[in-house]
Amino acid sequence: MTSSSSPSQDTKRSAHAYPEGLRADALMEEDVAWSHEIDGERDGDQFDRSERAALRRVAGLSTELEDVTEVEYRQLRLERVVLVGVWTTGTAQDADNSLAELAALAETAGAIVLDGVIQRRDKPDAATYIGSGKALELRDVVIETGADTVICDGELSPGQLIQLEDVVKVKVIDRTALILDIFAQHAKSREGKAQVTLAQMQYMLPRLRGWGQSLSRQMGGGRGGLATRGPGETKIETDRRRIREKMAKMRREIAEMKTGREIKRQERRRNKVPSVAIAGYTNAGKSSLLNRLTGAGVLVENALFATLDPTVRRAETPSGRLYTLADTVGFVRHLPHHLVEAFRSTMEEVGDSDLILHVVDGSHPAPEEQLAAVREVIRDVGATGVPEIVVINKADAADPLVLQRLLRVEKRSLAISARTGQGLAELLALIDDELPRPSVEIEALVPYTHGKLVARAHTEGEVLSEEHTADGTLIKVRVHEELAAELAPYVPAPAA
């Protein structure tokens, strides 16, 4: 300051020295005196310019882990869900089993199930799935439990999803979206990911929503110039067009991958190798059975849809015949038709097989429902004409009365345990009996210089007897027509 007077005196002098109109300008000057009594009460505490212009770090807020071992003790916050179902047909136990399966699906997807409710109705409500009054009661349940998601045990229309969300004020998804989410988590191969993506886009297309900017026009108006006149295309219409283009691209990619699998399948047909497909409900133990029979080393986990990608392995019957064993994707009740269409190329392994091992969980509360659900999908893929063996797995944990009932109802059935090995020898013998046998039986004396024919007889046919003589190998086999024609020149002449 240039003045040596006290602050109070300077303030009084400045008030008299300036006219009223110039007092505001004078207060803007840097050399105007500041009074603690007057200005302090008006402005409060003042901060230095450096403090006001800088970001101040606060110590102790970082959550970065200093010790890597702490990672396993930290839990992610999982979605907290409430389940809701509509009981339209069947018994109360059937409705409870359906909701219990939905809870298992939710846990597989990574959610925490807090509660589940069921409503008895003739048919789901067209507006809110459970009716307006029950939707308000569901909102109370959501508030009471602190849930952030509601999962409905059925496929909801776009209108039902929107109106139910408006009432409960949290995210609402249906059974189809939940299964698609599980498939998206577990798909590992390129083909599996493409199939899941296609199914998700088919499901998403009619359920796109838009508001605000999402409903704006991309182009249009009478003064916009060339190619801009007309109503234009809204944002949501643009999204739908892009999804259709991506779906077309995915279908082309899946068709190309299907060609590669078809070539391998034709190679097996050319070599006359019989094929066996393992089909069944999810978590029934298909991968465990495949590992037991072939040592494939496929992932085995007590979870729904643990494996999605088909696995084909080579196996051998007790009599020495070679065949292929294919593990397919698991089925579930009310399997979304989007998935059936997307995975149709994968499920063709079932339709092209010579024998189906239909695996069912013997310890499940309702194994008959599992059988019916799987057979419905088998009909959808056109595999009704393939012979079927019902393999009742988990016999060590099943109720003996349930096993007896299933074995009595299913004529071609067998109880096994893939975990303990119970019944596997009987199953292999049954597979050997049920696989199609070569149609031509022939006896030939094959020279040792044509040993490849003998080797093919072992791999492609069924050897009934074999004897090594001075002139060659005397072999009696049952083979297909092509190999029989190659062995015909070596058939011994009948004795005179």
C-alpha positions in Angstrom: 0.0 0.0 0.0 1.2 3.6 -0.8 -0.6 5.1 2.2 0.8 5.0 5.7 -2.6 5.7 7.4 -4.6 3.2 9.3 -7.1 1.1 7.4 -10.1 2.7 9.0 -8.9 6.2 8.2 -8.2 5.3 4.6 -11.7 3.8 4.2 -13.4 7.0 5.5 -11.1 9.2 3.3 -11.9 7.1 0.2 -15.6 7.4 0.9 -15.4 11.2 0.9 -12.9 11.6 -1.9 -14.9 9.9 -4.6 -18.4 10.9 -5.7 -21.1 8.2 -5.3 -21.0 7.3 -9.0 -17.2 6.7 -9.1 -17.1 4.8 -5.8 -17.6 1.4 -7.5 -14.8 2.1 -10.0 -12.5 3.1 -7.2 -13.2 -0.2 -5.3 -11.9 -2.1 -8.4 -8.4 -0.6 -8.1 -5.7 -2.6 -6.5 -4.5 0.2 -4.1 -7.9 0.5 -2.4 -7.6 -0.2 1.3 -9.3 -3.4 2.7 -11.1 -3.3 6.0 -11.4 -6.4 8.2 -14.4 -5.0 10.0 -16.4 -4.2 6.8 -15.0 -6.4 4.0 -14.3 -9.4 6.3 -17.9 -9.8 7.4 -19.1 -9.4 3.8 -16.7 -11.8 1.9 -15.9 -14.3 4.7 -12.5 -16.1 4.7 -10.4 -15.4 1.6 -8.0 -18.0 0.0 -4.8 -17.4 -1.8 -4.9 -17.5 -5.6 -2.6 -20.5 -5.7 -4.9 -22.5 -3.5 -8.0 -21.5 -5.6 -6.3 -22.4 -8.9 -5.0 -25.9 -7.9 -6.5 -29.4 -7.3 -5.7 -30.5 -3.8 -5.0 -34.2 -3.4 -6.7 -35.9 -0.5 -4.6 -38.6 1.1 -6.0 -42.1 2.0 -8.6 -42.4 -0.7 -6.8 -44.7 -3.2 -8.2 -48.2 -3.4 -5.2 -49.6 -5.4 -4.0 -52.8 -3.9 -0.5 -52.8 -2.6 -0.4 -56.5 -2.0 -1.6 -58.8 -4.8 -2.7 -61.5 -2.4 -5.6 -59.2 -1.4 -7.3 -59.7 -4.7 -8.8 -63.1 -3.7 -10.4 -61.5 -0.6 -12.1 -58.7 -2.5 -15.6 -59.6 -3.9 -17.3 -58.0 -6.8 -20.7 -56.6 -6.2 -23.1 -59.0 -7.9 -26.6 -58.0 -9.1 -29.2 -58.6 -6.6 -32.3 -60.0 -8.2 -35.9 -60.9 -7.4 -37.6 -63.7 -9.4 -41.2 -63.6 -10.5 -43.1 -66.3 -12.3 -46.7 -66.9 -13.6 -48.2 -70.3 -12.8 -50.6 -71.1 -15.6 -50.6 -74.9 -15.9 -49.5 -78.0 -13.9 -49.1 -78.4 -10.2 -47.7 -76.0 -7.6 -44.6 -78.2 -7.4 -44.0 -77.8 -11.2 -44.2 -74.0 -10.8 -41.7 -74.2 -7.8 -39.3 -76.3 -9.9 -39.5 -73.9 -12.8 -38.6 -71.0 -10.5 -35.8 -73.0 -8.8 -34.3 -73.6 -12.3 -34.6 -69.9 -13.0 -32.7 -69.2 -9.7 -29.9 -71.7 -10.9 -29.7 -69.8 -14.2 -29.4 -66.5 -12.3 -26.7 -67.8 -10.1 -24.8 -69.1 -13.2 -25.1 -65.7 -14.7 -23.5 -64.2 -11.6 -26.4 -62.8 -9.6 -27.5 -63.1 -6.0 -31.1 -64.3 -5.7 -32.9 -62.5 -2.9 -36.5 -63.6 -3.3 -38.9 -65.3 -5.7 -42.7 -64.9 -6.1 -45.3 -66.8 -8.2 -48.7 -65.6 -9.3 -51.5 -68.0 -10.3 -53.2 -66.8 -13.5 -54.9 -68.4 -16.5 -52.4 -66.6 -18.8 -49.8 -63.8 -18.3 -51.1 -60.2 -18.3 -50.8 -58.6 -21.6 -49.6 -55.3 -20.1 -47.4 -56.0 -17.1 -47.1 -59.9 -17.2 -48.4 -60.2 -13.6 -51.1 -57.5 -13.6 -51.1 -54.0 -12.3 -51.9 -54.8 -8.7 -49.3 -57.5 -8.4 -46.8 -55.3 -10.1 -47.2 -52.8 -7.2 -46.8 -55.6 -4.7 -43.6 -56.6 -6.6 -42.4 -53.1 -6.3 -42.8 -53.3 -2.5 -40.8 -56.6 -2.5 -38.0 -54.9 -4.6 -37.8 -52.0 -2.1 -37.9 -54.3 0.9 -35.1 -56.5 -0.4 -33.0 -53.8 -2.0 -32.9 -55.6 -5.3 -31.7 -53.9 -8.5 -33.1 -56.3 -11.1 -36.3 -58.3 -11.6 -36.1 -61.6 -13.7 -39.4 -62.9 -15.1 -39.8 -66.7 -15.8 -40.9 -66.4 -19.4 -40.3 -64.4 -22.6 -41.8 -60.9 -22.2 -42.9 -58.7 -25.1 -41.3 -55.3 -25.5 -44.4 -53.6 -24.1 -44.5 -55.8 -21.0 -40.8 -55.1 -20.3 -41.3 -51.3 -20.5 -44.6 -51.2 -18.5 -43.3 -53.5 -15.7 -40.1 -51.4 -15.4 -42.2 -48.2 -15.1 -43.9 -49.8 -12.1 -41.1 -51.5 -10.2 -38.5 -48.7 -11.1 -35.7 -51.2 -11.6 -34.3 -53.1 -14.5 -36.5 -56.0 -15.7 -35.2 -58.9 -17.9 -36.9 -62.1 -18.9 -35.7 -65.8 -19.1 -34.6 -65.5 -22.7 -32.3 -62.5 -22.0 -30.8 -64.4 -19.0 -30.0 -67.5 -21.0 -28.5 -65.4 -23.8 -26.3 -63.7 -21.1 -25.0 -67.0 -19.9 -24.3 -68.2 -23.4 -22.4 -65.0 -24.0 -20.2 -65.6 -20.9 -19.4 -69.2 -21.8 -18.9 -69.1 -25.5 -15.2 -69.7 -26.3 -14.8 -70.6 -29.9 -15.2 -68.3 -32.8 -18.3 -70.1 -34.0 -19.9 -70.2 -30.6 -19.4 -66.4 -30.2 -20.9 -65.7 -33.6 -23.9 -67.9 -32.9 -24.5 -66.2 -29.5 -24.1 -62.7 -31.1 -26.6 -63.6 -33.8 -29.2 -64.8 -31.2 -28.7 -61.7 -29.1 -29.2 -59.4 -32.0 -32.4 -61.3 -33.0 -33.7 -60.8 -29.5 -32.6 -57.2 -29.3 -34.1 -56.0 -32.6 -37.8 -55.7 -31.6 -36.8 -54.4 -28.2 -34.8 -51.3 -29.1 -35.9 -48.2 -27.3 -35.3 -44.5 -27.9 -36.0 -41.2 -26.3 -34.9 -37.6 -26.7 -32.1 -37.5 -29.2 -32.6 -41.1 -30.1 -35.9 -40.1 -31.9 -34.4 -37.2 -33.8 -34.2 -37.2 -37.6 -30.9 -37.9 -39.3 -31.9 -35.9 -42.4 -34.9 -34.2 -43.9 -36.6 -30.9 -44.5 -37.4 -29.0 -47.7 -34.4 -26.7 -47.7 -31.6 -29.1 -47.0 -30.5 -29.5 -50.6 -30.2 -32.6 -52.8 -30.9 -36.0 -51.2 -32.0 -34.5 -47.9 -35.7 -33.9 -48.6 -38.4 -36.0 -46.9 -39.1 -37.1 -43.4 -35.7 -38.7 -42.9 -34.6 -41.6 -40.7 -34.8 -41.5 -37.0 -32.0 -42.7 -34.8 -33.8 -45.8 -33.7 -34.5 -46.7 -37.3 -30.8 -46.3 -38.1 -29.9 -48.7 -35.2 -32.4 -51.3 -36.5 -30.9 -51.1 -40.0 -27.4 -51.5 -38.6 -28.4 -54.5 -36.5 -30.0 -56.1 -39.6 -26.8 -55.6 -41.5 -24.7 -57.2 -38.7 -27.1 -60.1 -38.5 -26.7 -60.7 -42.3 -22.9 -60.6 -41.8 -23.1 -63.1 -38.9 -25.3 -65.5 -40.9 -22.7 -65.5 -43.7 -19.9 -66.2 -41.3 -21.7 -69.0 -39.6 -22.5 -70.5 -43.0 -18.8 -70.4 -43.9 -17.9 -72.1 -40.6 -20.7 -74.7 -41.2 -19.0 -75.6 -44.5 -15.8 -76.5 -42.6 -17.7 -78.8 -40.2 -19.6 -80.3 -43.1 -16.3 -81.3 -44.8 -15.1 -83.1 -41.7 -18.5 -84.8 -41.4 -18.3 -86.0 -45.0 -14.8 -87.3 -44.4 -16.1 -89.4 -41.5 -19.0 -90.6 -43.7 -16.5 -91.5 -46.5 -14.6 -93.6 -44.1 -17.8 -95.2 -42.8 -17.1 -94.2 -39.2 -20.3 -94.5 -37.1 -21.1 -91.4 -35.0 -22.7 -91.2 -31.6 -24.1 -87.8 -30.3 -24.5 -87.1 -26.6 -27.6 -84.9 -26.0 -29.4 -84.0 -22.9 -30.5 -81.4 -20.4 -27.9 -78.9 -19.2 -25.9 -80.0 -16.2 -27.0 -83.6 -16.7 -23.4 -84.8 -16.9 -22.8 -85.0 -20.7 -19.2 -83.7 -20.5 -18.5 -86.1 -17.6 -19.7 -89.0 -19.7 -17.6 -87.9 -22.6 -14.5 -87.7 -20.5 -15.2 -91.1 -19.0 -15.6 -92.8 -22.4 -12.8 -91.1 -24.3 -10.6 -89.2 -21.8 -11.4 -86.0 -23.7 -10.5 -83.7 -20.8 -13.5 -81.4 -21.5 -14.4 -78.8 -18.8 -16.7 -80.4 -16.1 -18.4 -78.0 -13.8 -21.5 -78.1 -11.6 -23.1 -75.2 -13.5 -25.7 -74.7 -16.2 -24.3 -74.4 -19.7 -20.7 -74.9 -18.6 -19.7 -75.9 -22.1 -21.2 -74.6 -25.3 -18.8 -75.6 -28.1 -19.3 -79.1 -29.6 -16.5 -81.6 -29.0 -16.0 -84.6 -31.2 -13.7 -87.4 -30.0 -12.7 -90.8 -31.2 -13.8 -93.9 -29.3 -13.7 -97.7 -29.7 -16.3 -100.3 -28.9 -15.4 -103.4 -26.8 -15.3 -105.4 -30.1 -12.7 -103.0 -31.6 -14.9 -100.9 -33.9 -14.1 -97.2 -34.1 -16.8 -94.5 -33.8 -17.0 -90.8 -33.0 -18.6 -89.4 -29.8 -19.9 -85.8 -30.1 -20.8 -83.7 -27.0 -23.5 -81.1 -27.9 -24.8 -78.0 -26.2 -27.1 -78.6 -23.3 -30.9 -78.0 -23.5 -33.3 -76.3 -21.1 -37.0 -75.9 -20.8 -38.3 -73.0 -22.9 -35.1 -72.8 -24.8 -35.3 -69.5 -26.7 -36.1 -70.0 -30.4 -33.4 -67.5 -31.3 -30.8 -69.9 -29.8 -32.3 -72.9 -31.6 -32.0 -71.1 -34.9 -28.5 -69.8 -34.2 -27.2 -73.1 -33.0 -29.0 -75.2 -35.6 -25.7 -75.8 -37.5 -24.1 -77.1 -34.3 -27.1 -79.2 -33.4 -26.9 -80.9 -36.8 -24.4 -83.2 -35.2 -27.4 -84.8 -33.4 -29.4 -85.2 -36.6 -26.5 -86.7 -38.6 -25.5 -89.2 -35.9 -26.2 -92.9 -36.0 -27.1 -93.1 -32.3 -28.2 -90.6 -29.6 -27.2 -91.0 -26.0 -29.9 -89.0 -24.3 -28.4 -88.2 -20.9 -30.8 -87.3 -18.1 -30.1 -86.3 -14.5 -31.6 -89.1 -12.3 -31.2 -87.0 -9.1 -33.3 -84.1 -10.6 -36.8 -83.6 -8.9 -38.5 -83.9 -12.3 -36.4 -86.0 -14.8 -39.4 -86.6 -17.0 -39.7 -82.9 -17.7 -36.1 -82.9 -18.8 -36.7 -85.7 -21.2 -39.7 -84.0 -22.7 -37.8 -80.7 -23.1 -34.8 -82.3 -24.9 -37.0 -84.3 -27.2 -38.9 -81.2 -28.2 -35.6 -79.6 -29.4 -34.6 -82.9 -31.1 -37.8 -82.7 -33.0 -37.0 -79.1 -34.0 -33.7 -80.0 -35.5 -35.2 -83.0 -37.4 -33.5 -85.9 -35.6 -36.6 -87.9 -34.7 -35.5 -90.9 -36.8 -32.2 -91.4 -35.0 -32.1 -94.4 -32.5 -32.0 -93.2 -28.9 -30.6 -94.7 -25.7 -31.8 -93.0 -22.5 -28.8 -92.8 -20.1 -29.9 -92.0 -16.5 -26.8 -90.4 -15.0 -26.0 -89.7 -11.4 -27.4 -93.0 -10.3 -25.3 -92.9 -7.1 -27.2 -89.8 -5.9 -30.6 -90.6 -7.3 -33.7 -91.9 -5.5 -33.9 -95.7 -6.2 -37.7 -95.4 -6.7 -37.1 -92.7 -9.3 -34.6 -94.9 -11.1 -37.0 -97.8 -11.1 -39.8 -95.6 -12.5 -37.6 -94.3 -15.3 -36.2 -97.7 -16.2 -39.7 -99.1 -16.4 -41.1 -96.2 -18.5 -38.1 -95.8 -20.9 -37.7 -99.2 -22.7 -34.2 -98.5 -24.0 -32.6 -97.0 -20.9 -29.7 -97.7 -18.6 -28.7 -96.2 -15.2 -25.0 -95.2 -14.8 -22.8 -92.9 -12.8 -20.2 -91.0 -14.7 -18.5 -90.0 -11.4 -18.0 -93.5 -10.0 -18.0 -95.5 -13.3 -21.1 -97.5 -12.4 -22.8 -99.0 -15.4 -20.3 -97.8 -18.0 -19.3 -101.3 -19.1 -23.0 -102.1 -19.8 -23.3 -98.8 -21.7 -20.4 -99.6 -23.9 -21.8 -103.0 -24.7 -25.2 -101.5 -25.5 -23.5 -98.9 -27.8 -21.7 -101.8 -29.6 -25.0 -103.6 -30.2 -26.9 -100.5 -31.3 -24.4 -99.0 -33.8 -25.1 -99.9 -37.4 -23.1 -102.8 -38.6 -21.6 -103.2 -42.1 -23.9 -104.9 -44.5 -21.6 -107.4 -46.3 -20.0 -110.4 -44.7 -17.0 -111.7 -46.6 -14.0 -114.1 -46.1 -10.8 -113.3 -48.0 -7.2 -114.5 -48.2 -5.3 -111.2 -48.4 -1.6 -111.4 -49.4 0.9 -109.9 -47.0 1.8 -107.3 -49.7 -1.7 -105.8 -49.4 -1.7 -105.4 -45.6 -3.5 -102.0 -46.0 -6.7 -103.9 -46.8 -6.5 -105.8 -43.6 -5.9 -102.6 -41.7 -8.9 -101.0 -43.3 -11.0 -104.0 -42.4 -10.1 -103.5 -38.8 -10.8 -99.7 -38.8 -13.9 -99.6 -41.1 -15.5 -103.0 -40.5 -16.0 -105.7 -37.9 -13.4 -108.5 -37.9 -15.1 -111.9 -37.1 -12.0 -114.0 -37.4 -8.4 -113.7 -38.5 -5.7 -116.3 -39.3 -2.2 -115.9 -40.6 -1.3 -118.5 -43.2 1.7 -119.1 -45.5 -0.1 -117.4 -48.4 -1.5 -114.4 -46.5 -4.0 -113.3 -43.9 -7.2 -115.3 -43.9 -9.8 -112.8 -42.6 -13.5 -113.1 -42.1 -15.1 -109.6 -41.7 -18.3 -107.7 -42.0 -17.6 -104.5 -44.1 -19.4 -102.0 -46.2 -19.9 -102.5 -50.0 -17.0 -100.4 -51.2 -14.4 -102.3 -49.1 -16.1 -105.6 -49.9 -15.6 -104.9 -53.6 -11.8 -104.4 -53.0 -11.6 -107.6 -51.1 -13.6 -109.7 -53.6 -10.5 -110.6 -55.8 -9.0 -112.4 -52.8 -12.0 -114.5 -51.9 -10.8 -118.2 -52.0 -12.4 -120.3 -54.6 -14.9 -122.9 -53.3 -13.5 -126.4 -52.9 -14.3 -128.8 -55.7 
